[in-house]
Amino acid sequence: MNPIQIEKFIEGIPKAELHLHIEGTFEPELMFEIAHRNNIPISYDSVDELKKAYSFNNLQGFLDIYYAGASVLLHVQDFYDLTWAYLMK
C-alpha cells in the first residue's frame, strides 16, 4: 500500500472513544439543571453565558468550565444524568 491508500484505509476504520472524563462532556443546559437541582451557584449567570465560555482557546478556559461542572455533581443521580446525556449523543 502506498501512503495515500494507507491514509484512506485508516480513515475508513471504525473509531471508538477510548478515554474521557465524564465531567468534560457537560452541556450547558444540563450543568444549569443539575446546579439548580443541587442549589449550587456557578460562575455563569445564564446558559447563554456558559455557551459563550465554551469557546475557550486555552487550557485555563477549559478548566474553568470543567471545574464548574464537576462542582455541581454531588449525587449518584447527577452522574447518571450526565452519563446518560453523553451516551444519547
Jmol script that loads the backbone (N, CA, C; Angstrom):
load data "model"
ATOM      1  N   MET A   1       0.849  -1.187   0.000  1.00  0.00           N
ATOM      2  CA  MET A   1       0.000   0.000   0.000  1.00  0.00           C
ATOM      3  C   MET A   1       0.887   1.241   0.000  1.00  0.00           C
ATOM      4  N   ASN A   2       0.471   2.206  -0.766  1.00  0.00           N
ATOM      5  CA  ASN A   2       1.194   3.473  -0.737  1.00  0.00           C
ATOM      6  C   ASN A   2       0.605   4.354   0.366  1.00  0.00           C
ATOM      7  N   PRO A   3       1.252   5.462   0.710  1.00  0.00           N
ATOM      8  CA  PRO A   3       0.784   6.309   1.814  1.00  0.00           C
ATOM      9  C   PRO A   3      -0.657   6.796   1.651  1.00  0.00           C
ATOM     10  N   ILE A   4      -1.080   7.111   0.459  1.00  0.00           N
ATOM     11  CA  ILE A   4      -2.455   7.584   0.248  1.00  0.00           C
ATOM     12  C   ILE A   4      -3.448   6.457   0.517  1.00  0.00           C
ATOM     13  N   GLN A   5      -3.138   5.253   0.075  1.00  0.00           N
ATOM     14  CA  GLN A   5      -4.013   4.105   0.328  1.00  0.00           C
ATOM     15  C   GLN A   5      -4.089   3.795   1.822  1.00  0.00           C
ATOM     16  N   ILE A   6      -2.956   3.897   2.486  1.00  0.00           N
ATOM     17  CA  ILE A   6      -2.930   3.651   3.936  1.00  0.00           C
ATOM     18  C   ILE A   6      -3.793   4.684   4.649  1.00  0.00           C
ATOM     19  N   GLU A   7      -3.664   5.947   4.262  1.00  0.00           N
ATOM     20  CA  GLU A   7      -4.456   7.009   4.887  1.00  0.00           C
ATOM     21  C   GLU A   7      -5.948   6.754   4.684  1.00  0.00           C
ATOM     22  N   LYS A   8      -6.358   6.404   3.480  1.00  0.00           N
ATOM     23  CA  LYS A   8      -7.774   6.124   3.204  1.00  0.00           C
ATOM     24  C   LYS A   8      -8.248   4.904   3.991  1.00  0.00           C
ATOM     25  N   PHE A   9      -7.398   3.897   4.101  1.00  0.00           N
ATOM     26  CA  PHE A   9      -7.743   2.712   4.881  1.00  0.00           C
ATOM     27  C   PHE A   9      -7.986   3.087   6.341  1.00  0.00           C
ATOM     28  N   ILE A  10      -7.082   3.866   6.903  1.00  0.00           N
ATOM     29  CA  ILE A  10      -7.207   4.276   8.306  1.00  0.00           C
ATOM     30  C   ILE A  10      -8.450   5.129   8.505  1.00  0.00           C
ATOM     31  N   GLU A  11      -8.729   6.035   7.588  1.00  0.00           N
ATOM     32  CA  GLU A  11      -9.936   6.862   7.687  1.00  0.00           C
ATOM     33  C   GLU A  11     -11.198   6.009   7.708  1.00  0.00           C
ATOM     34  N   GLY A  12     -11.186   4.876   7.006  1.00  0.00           N
ATOM     35  CA  GLY A  12     -12.359   4.020   6.917  1.00  0.00           C
ATOM     36  C   GLY A  12     -12.575   3.081   8.084  1.00  0.00           C
ATOM     37  N   ILE A  13     -11.591   2.938   8.937  1.00  0.00           N
ATOM     38  CA  ILE A  13     -11.709   2.040  10.089  1.00  0.00           C
ATOM     39  C   ILE A  13     -12.641   2.682  11.119  1.00  0.00           C
ATOM     40  N   PRO A  14     -13.607   1.922  11.670  1.00  0.00           N
ATOM     41  CA  PRO A  14     -14.463   2.478  12.724  1.00  0.00           C
ATOM     42  C   PRO A  14     -13.622   2.942  13.917  1.00  0.00           C
ATOM     43  N   LYS A  15     -14.027   4.037  14.520  1.00  0.00           N
ATOM     44  CA  LYS A  15     -13.301   4.611  15.659  1.00  0.00           C
ATOM     45  C   LYS A  15     -14.140   4.443  16.931  1.00  0.00           C
ATOM     46  N   ALA A  16     -13.474   4.416  18.049  1.00  0.00           N
ATOM     47  CA  ALA A  16     -14.141   4.303  19.344  1.00  0.00           C
ATOM     48  C   ALA A  16     -13.483   5.249  20.333  1.00  0.00           C
ATOM     49  N   GLU A  17     -14.293   5.782  21.236  1.00  0.00           N
ATOM     50  CA  GLU A  17     -13.774   6.610  22.323  1.00  0.00           C
ATOM     51  C   GLU A  17     -13.108   5.679  23.325  1.00  0.00           C
ATOM     52  N   LEU A  18     -11.838   5.875  23.586  1.00  0.00           N
ATOM     53  CA  LEU A  18     -11.115   5.001  24.499  1.00  0.00           C
ATOM     54  C   LEU A  18     -11.001   5.571  25.905  1.00  0.00           C
ATOM     55  N   HIS A  19     -11.114   6.882  26.022  1.00  0.00           N
ATOM     56  CA  HIS A  19     -10.902   7.508  27.325  1.00  0.00           C
ATOM     57  C   HIS A  19     -11.558   8.879  27.321  1.00  0.00           C
ATOM     58  N   LEU A  20     -12.272   9.193  28.370  1.00  0.00           N
ATOM     59  CA  LEU A  20     -12.762  10.551  28.566  1.00  0.00           C
ATOM     60  C   LEU A  20     -13.048  10.764  30.036  1.00  0.00           C
ATOM     61  N   HIS A  21     -13.103  12.015  30.415  1.00  0.00           N
ATOM     62  CA  HIS A  21     -13.516  12.403  31.762  1.00  0.00           C
ATOM     63  C   HIS A  21     -14.962  12.847  31.625  1.00  0.00           C
ATOM     64  N   ILE A  22     -15.871  12.134  32.271  1.00  0.00           N
ATOM     65  CA  ILE A  22     -17.294  12.385  32.068  1.00  0.00           C
ATOM     66  C   ILE A  22     -17.655  13.836  32.383  1.00  0.00           C
ATOM     67  N   GLU A  23     -16.957  14.457  33.330  1.00  0.00           N
ATOM     68  CA  GLU A  23     -17.242  15.851  33.671  1.00  0.00           C
ATOM     69  C   GLU A  23     -16.991  16.779  32.484  1.00  0.00           C
ATOM     70  N   GLY A  24     -16.123  16.360  31.584  1.00  0.00           N
ATOM     71  CA  GLY A  24     -15.823  17.174  30.411  1.00  0.00           C
ATOM     72  C   GLY A  24     -16.865  17.080  29.319  1.00  0.00           C
ATOM     73  N   THR A  25     -17.908  16.265  29.518  1.00  0.00           N
ATOM     74  CA  THR A  25     -18.949  16.112  28.499  1.00  0.00           C
ATOM     75  C   THR A  25     -20.170  16.977  28.777  1.00  0.00           C
ATOM     76  N   PHE A  26     -20.142  17.754  29.850  1.00  0.00           N
ATOM     77  CA  PHE A  26     -21.294  18.567  30.241  1.00  0.00           C
ATOM     78  C   PHE A  26     -21.744  19.497  29.127  1.00  0.00           C
ATOM     79  N   GLU A  27     -23.034  19.504  28.857  1.00  0.00           N
ATOM     80  CA  GLU A  27     -23.654  20.519  28.011  1.00  0.00           C
ATOM     81  C   GLU A  27     -24.156  21.619  28.949  1.00  0.00           C
ATOM     82  N   PRO A  28     -24.133  22.874  28.504  1.00  0.00           N
ATOM     83  CA  PRO A  28     -24.515  23.981  29.390  1.00  0.00           C
ATOM     84  C   PRO A  28     -25.892  23.817  30.034  1.00  0.00           C
ATOM     85  N   GLU A  29     -26.870  23.364  29.269  1.00  0.00           N
ATOM     86  CA  GLU A  29     -28.223  23.232  29.809  1.00  0.00           C
ATOM     87  C   GLU A  29     -28.263  22.248  30.976  1.00  0.00           C
ATOM     88  N   LEU A  30     -27.601  21.122  30.832  1.00  0.00           N
ATOM     89  CA  LEU A  30     -27.606  20.118  31.900  1.00  0.00           C
ATOM     90  C   LEU A  30     -26.829  20.606  33.114  1.00  0.00           C
ATOM     91  N   MET A  31     -25.734  21.324  32.891  1.00  0.00           N
ATOM     92  CA  MET A  31     -24.980  21.858  34.022  1.00  0.00           C
ATOM     93  C   MET A  31     -25.866  22.785  34.855  1.00  0.00           C
ATOM     94  N   PHE A  32     -26.619  23.666  34.182  1.00  0.00           N
ATOM     95  CA  PHE A  32     -27.517  24.565  34.903  1.00  0.00           C
ATOM     96  C   PHE A  32     -28.627  23.797  35.601  1.00  0.00           C
ATOM     97  N   GLU A  33     -29.171  22.786  34.946  1.00  0.00           N
ATOM     98  CA  GLU A  33     -30.240  21.989  35.547  1.00  0.00           C
ATOM     99  C   GLU A  33     -29.761  21.309  36.830  1.00  0.00           C
ATOM    100  N   ILE A  34     -28.603  20.681  36.784  1.00  0.00           N
ATOM    101  CA  ILE A  34     -28.085  19.978  37.962  1.00  0.00           C
ATOM    102  C   ILE A  34     -27.662  20.972  39.040  1.00  0.00           C
ATOM    103  N   ALA A  35     -27.058  22.080  38.648  1.00  0.00           N
ATOM    104  CA  ALA A  35     -26.685  23.109  39.634  1.00  0.00           C
ATOM    105  C   ALA A  35     -27.926  23.607  40.366  1.00  0.00           C
ATOM    106  N   HIS A  36     -28.994  23.870  39.620  1.00  0.00           N
ATOM    107  CA  HIS A  36     -30.246  24.339  40.225  1.00  0.00           C
ATOM    108  C   HIS A  36     -30.825  23.270  41.157  1.00  0.00           C
ATOM    109  N   ARG A  37     -30.845  22.036  40.695  1.00  0.00           N
ATOM    110  CA  ARG A  37     -31.388  20.930  41.491  1.00  0.00           C
ATOM    111  C   ARG A  37     -30.639  20.785  42.814  1.00  0.00           C
ATOM    112  N   ASN A  38     -29.318  21.024  42.795  1.00  0.00           N
ATOM    113  CA  ASN A  38     -28.490  20.856  43.991  1.00  0.00           C
ATOM    114  C   ASN A  38     -28.218  22.162  44.732  1.00  0.00           C
ATOM    115  N   ASN A  39     -28.862  23.244  44.288  1.00  0.00           N
ATOM    116  CA  ASN A  39     -28.660  24.566  44.909  1.00  0.00           C
ATOM    117  C   ASN A  39     -27.187  24.954  44.959  1.00  0.00           C
ATOM    118  N   ILE A  40     -26.487  24.741  43.853  1.00  0.00           N
ATOM    119  CA  ILE A  40     -25.068  25.074  43.745  1.00  0.00           C
ATOM    120  C   ILE A  40     -24.924  26.287  42.830  1.00  0.00           C
ATOM    121  N   PRO A  41     -24.387  27.397  43.337  1.00  0.00           N
ATOM    122  CA  PRO A  41     -24.145  28.540  42.441  1.00  0.00           C
ATOM    123  C   PRO A  41     -22.942  28.257  41.542  1.00  0.00           C
ATOM    124  N   ILE A  42     -23.029  28.698  40.297  1.00  0.00           N
ATOM    125  CA  ILE A  42     -21.886  28.588  39.398  1.00  0.00           C
ATOM    126  C   ILE A  42     -21.540  29.979  38.888  1.00  0.00           C
ATOM    127  N   SER A  43     -20.392  30.112  38.283  1.00  0.00           N
ATOM    128  CA  SER A  43     -19.839  31.416  37.905  1.00  0.00           C
ATOM    129  C   SER A  43     -20.496  32.044  36.688  1.00  0.00           C
ATOM    130  N   TYR A  44     -21.464  31.381  36.102  1.00  0.00           N
ATOM    131  CA  TYR A  44     -22.098  31.879  34.887  1.00  0.00           C
ATOM    132  C   TYR A  44     -23.551  32.209  35.199  1.00  0.00           C
ATOM    133  N   ASP A  45     -24.012  33.360  34.708  1.00  0.00           N
ATOM    134  CA  ASP A  45     -25.360  33.827  35.032  1.00  0.00           C
ATOM    135  C   ASP A  45     -26.452  33.192  34.184  1.00  0.00           C
ATOM    136  N   SER A  46     -26.094  32.625  33.058  1.00  0.00           N
ATOM    137  CA  SER A  46     -27.107  32.058  32.170  1.00  0.00           C
ATOM    138  C   SER A  46     -26.496  30.947  31.325  1.00  0.00           C
ATOM    139  N   VAL A  47     -27.374  30.171  30.734  1.00  0.00           N
ATOM    140  CA  VAL A  47     -26.926  29.126  29.811  1.00  0.00           C
ATOM    141  C   VAL A  47     -26.187  29.769  28.644  1.00  0.00           C
ATOM    142  N   ASP A  48     -26.706  30.892  28.155  1.00  0.00           N
ATOM    143  CA  ASP A  48     -26.052  31.569  27.024  1.00  0.00           C
ATOM    144  C   ASP A  48     -24.644  32.036  27.376  1.00  0.00           C
ATOM    145  N   GLU A  49     -24.469  32.562  28.586  1.00  0.00           N
ATOM    146  CA  GLU A  49     -23.127  32.992  29.011  1.00  0.00           C
ATOM    147  C   GLU A  49     -22.177  31.794  29.074  1.00  0.00           C
ATOM    148  N   LEU A  50     -22.676  30.688  29.582  1.00  0.00           N
ATOM    149  CA  LEU A  50     -21.850  29.481  29.655  1.00  0.00           C
ATOM    150  C   LEU A  50     -21.527  28.963  28.253  1.00  0.00           C
ATOM    151  N   LYS A  51     -22.500  29.017  27.356  1.00  0.00           N
ATOM    152  CA  LYS A  51     -22.248  28.584  25.971  1.00  0.00           C
ATOM    153  C   LYS A  51     -21.127  29.408  25.347  1.00  0.00           C
ATOM    154  N   LYS A  52     -21.120  30.702  25.611  1.00  0.00           N
ATOM    155  CA  LYS A  52     -20.051  31.560  25.084  1.00  0.00           C
ATOM    156  C   LYS A  52     -18.700  31.156  25.669  1.00  0.00           C
ATOM    157  N   ALA A  53     -18.694  30.775  26.941  1.00  0.00           N
ATOM    158  CA  ALA A  53     -17.443  30.369  27.588  1.00  0.00           C
ATOM    159  C   ALA A  53     -16.905  29.069  26.994  1.00  0.00           C
ATOM    160  N   TYR A  54     -17.772  28.276  26.372  1.00  0.00           N
ATOM    161  CA  TYR A  54     -17.333  27.031  25.744  1.00  0.00           C
ATOM    162  C   TYR A  54     -16.442  27.287  24.534  1.00  0.00           C
ATOM    163  N   SER A  55     -16.331  28.523  24.113  1.00  0.00           N
ATOM    164  CA  SER A  55     -15.422  28.881  23.014  1.00  0.00           C
ATOM    165  C   SER A  55     -14.047  29.223  23.580  1.00  0.00           C
ATOM    166  N   PHE A  56     -13.556  28.392  24.470  1.00  0.00           N
ATOM    167  CA  PHE A  56     -12.265  28.632  25.112  1.00  0.00           C
ATOM    168  C   PHE A  56     -11.143  28.432  24.109  1.00  0.00           C
ATOM    169  N   ASN A  57     -10.031  29.114  24.358  1.00  0.00           N
ATOM    170  CA  ASN A  57      -8.883  28.976  23.455  1.00  0.00           C
ATOM    171  C   ASN A  57      -7.594  28.686  24.212  1.00  0.00           C
ATOM    172  N   ASN A  58      -7.759  28.265  25.466  1.00  0.00           N
ATOM    173  CA  ASN A  58      -6.579  27.890  26.245  1.00  0.00           C
ATOM    174  C   ASN A  58      -6.996  26.886  27.322  1.00  0.00           C
ATOM    175  N   LEU A  59      -6.029  26.286  27.942  1.00  0.00           N
ATOM    176  CA  LEU A  59      -6.297  25.266  28.952  1.00  0.00           C
ATOM    177  C   LEU A  59      -7.083  25.828  30.125  1.00  0.00           C
ATOM    178  N   GLN A  60      -6.733  27.019  30.582  1.00  0.00           N
ATOM    179  CA  GLN A  60      -7.423  27.581  31.740  1.00  0.00           C
ATOM    180  C   GLN A  60      -8.901  27.796  31.454  1.00  0.00           C
ATOM    181  N   GLY A  61      -9.231  28.242  30.254  1.00  0.00           N
ATOM    182  CA  GLY A  61     -10.633  28.411  29.883  1.00  0.00           C
ATOM    183  C   GLY A  61     -11.393  27.095  29.952  1.00  0.00           C
ATOM    184  N   PHE A  62     -10.776  26.029  29.464  1.00  0.00           N
ATOM    185  CA  PHE A  62     -11.388  24.707  29.546  1.00  0.00           C
ATOM    186  C   PHE A  62     -11.538  24.271  31.003  1.00  0.00           C
ATOM    187  N   LEU A  63     -10.480  24.455  31.792  1.00  0.00           N
ATOM    188  CA  LEU A  63     -10.518  24.017  33.191  1.00  0.00           C
ATOM    189  C   LEU A  63     -11.565  24.771  33.996  1.00  0.00           C
ATOM    190  N   ASP A  64     -11.770  26.052  33.708  1.00  0.00           N
ATOM    191  CA  ASP A  64     -12.804  26.825  34.408  1.00  0.00           C
ATOM    192  C   ASP A  64     -14.172  26.171  34.230  1.00  0.00           C
ATOM    193  N   ILE A  65     -14.480  25.784  33.008  1.00  0.00           N
ATOM    194  CA  ILE A  65     -15.765  25.133  32.731  1.00  0.00           C
ATOM    195  C   ILE A  65     -15.787  23.727  33.330  1.00  0.00           C
ATOM    196  N   TYR A  66     -14.704  23.012  33.184  1.00  0.00           N
ATOM    197  CA  TYR A  66     -14.615  21.648  33.707  1.00  0.00           C
ATOM    198  C   TYR A  66     -14.866  21.632  35.216  1.00  0.00           C
ATOM    199  N   TYR A  67     -14.198  22.509  35.946  1.00  0.00           N
ATOM    200  CA  TYR A  67     -14.351  22.533  37.402  1.00  0.00           C
ATOM    201  C   TYR A  67     -15.717  23.048  37.822  1.00  0.00           C
ATOM    202  N   ALA A  68     -16.284  23.974  37.056  1.00  0.00           N
ATOM    203  CA  ALA A  68     -17.648  24.425  37.352  1.00  0.00           C
ATOM    204  C   ALA A  68     -18.607  23.244  37.241  1.00  0.00           C
ATOM    205  N   GLY A  69     -18.445  22.450  36.199  1.00  0.00           N
ATOM    206  CA  GLY A  69     -19.293  21.275  36.036  1.00  0.00           C
ATOM    207  C   GLY A  69     -19.074  20.251  37.130  1.00  0.00           C
ATOM    208  N   ALA A  70     -17.838  19.983  37.445  1.00  0.00           N
ATOM    209  CA  ALA A  70     -17.531  18.996  38.487  1.00  0.00           C
ATOM    210  C   ALA A  70     -18.107  19.417  39.837  1.00  0.00           C
ATOM    211  N   SER A  71     -18.184  20.714  40.081  1.00  0.00           N
ATOM    212  CA  SER A  71     -18.652  21.200  41.385  1.00  0.00           C
ATOM    213  C   SER A  71     -20.138  20.958  41.614  1.00  0.00           C
ATOM    214  N   VAL A  72     -20.914  20.750  40.560  1.00  0.00           N
ATOM    215  CA  VAL A  72     -22.356  20.547  40.737  1.00  0.00           C
ATOM    216  C   VAL A  72     -22.725  19.074  40.856  1.00  0.00           C
ATOM    217  N   LEU A  73     -21.784  18.191  40.609  1.00  0.00           N
ATOM    218  CA  LEU A  73     -22.049  16.753  40.668  1.00  0.00           C
ATOM    219  C   LEU A  73     -21.891  16.257  42.103  1.00  0.00           C
ATOM    220  N   LEU A  74     -23.023  16.065  42.771  1.00  0.00           N
ATOM    221  CA  LEU A  74     -22.988  15.681  44.181  1.00  0.00           C
ATOM    222  C   LEU A  74     -23.565  14.293  44.451  1.00  0.00           C
ATOM    223  N   HIS A  75     -24.507  13.880  43.636  1.00  0.00           N
ATOM    224  CA  HIS A  75     -25.270  12.670  43.929  1.00  0.00           C
ATOM    225  C   HIS A  75     -25.152  11.662  42.785  1.00  0.00           C
ATOM    226  N   VAL A  76     -25.467  10.428  43.090  1.00  0.00           N
ATOM    227  CA  VAL A  76     -25.432   9.378  42.073  1.00  0.00           C
ATOM    228  C   VAL A  76     -26.298   9.777  40.878  1.00  0.00           C
ATOM    229  N   GLN A  77     -27.471  10.350  41.143  1.00  0.00           N
ATOM    230  CA  GLN A  77     -28.374  10.744  40.056  1.00  0.00           C
ATOM    231  C   GLN A  77     -27.722  11.769  39.132  1.00  0.00           C
ATOM    232  N   ASP A  78     -26.904  12.652  39.682  1.00  0.00           N
ATOM    233  CA  ASP A  78     -26.211  13.655  38.862  1.00  0.00           C
ATOM    234  C   ASP A  78     -25.287  12.971  37.859  1.00  0.00           C
ATOM    235  N   PHE A  79     -24.514  12.017  38.336  1.00  0.00           N
ATOM    236  CA  PHE A  79     -23.598  11.290  37.453  1.00  0.00           C
ATOM    237  C   PHE A  79     -24.374  10.435  36.450  1.00  0.00           C
ATOM    238  N   TYR A  80     -25.474   9.872  36.894  1.00  0.00           N
ATOM    239  CA  TYR A  80     -26.318   9.093  35.987  1.00  0.00           C
ATOM    240  C   TYR A  80     -26.833   9.980  34.860  1.00  0.00           C
ATOM    241  N   ASP A  81     -27.379  11.147  35.224  1.00  0.00           N
ATOM    242  CA  ASP A  81     -27.932  12.054  34.217  1.00  0.00           C
ATOM    243  C   ASP A  81     -26.861  12.523  33.239  1.00  0.00           C
ATOM    244  N   LEU A  82     -25.684  12.837  33.746  1.00  0.00           N
ATOM    245  CA  LEU A  82     -24.593  13.288  32.883  1.00  0.00           C
ATOM    246  C   LEU A  82     -24.147  12.163  31.947  1.00  0.00           C
ATOM    247  N   THR A  83     -23.997  10.970  32.483  1.00  0.00           N
ATOM    248  CA  THR A  83     -23.583   9.832  31.662  1.00  0.00           C
ATOM    249  C   THR A  83     -24.635   9.511  30.610  1.00  0.00           C
ATOM    250  N   TRP A  84     -25.893   9.512  31.011  1.00  0.00           N
ATOM    251  CA  TRP A  84     -26.970   9.217  30.068  1.00  0.00           C
ATOM    252  C   TRP A  84     -26.997  10.249  28.937  1.00  0.00           C
ATOM    253  N   ALA A  85     -26.836  11.520  29.280  1.00  0.00           N
ATOM    254  CA  ALA A  85     -26.832  12.574  28.257  1.00  0.00           C
ATOM    255  C   ALA A  85     -25.700  12.341  27.259  1.00  0.00           C
ATOM    256  N   TYR A  86     -24.542  11.951  27.752  1.00  0.00           N
ATOM    257  CA  TYR A  86     -23.414  11.686  26.850  1.00  0.00           C
ATOM    258  C   TYR A  86     -23.701  10.481  25.953  1.00  0.00           C
ATOM    259  N   LEU A  87     -24.236   9.423  26.535  1.00  0.00           N
ATOM    260  CA  LEU A  87     -24.498   8.209  25.760  1.00  0.00           C
ATOM    261  C   LEU A  87     -25.597   8.406  24.718  1.00  0.00           C
ATOM    262  N   MET A  88     -26.477   9.371  24.936  1.00  0.00           N
ATOM    263  CA  MET A  88     -27.556   9.631  23.988  1.00  0.00           C
ATOM    264  C   MET A  88     -27.122  10.496  22.809  1.00  0.00           C
ATOM    265  N   LYS A  89     -25.907  10.994  22.844  1.00  0.00           N
ATOM    266  CA  LYS A  89     -25.404  11.814  21.725  1.00  0.00           C
ATOM    267  C   LYS A  89     -25.194  10.966  20.503  1.00  0.00           C
TER     268      LYS A  89
END
end "model"
wireframe off; spacefill off
backbone 0.3
color backbone group
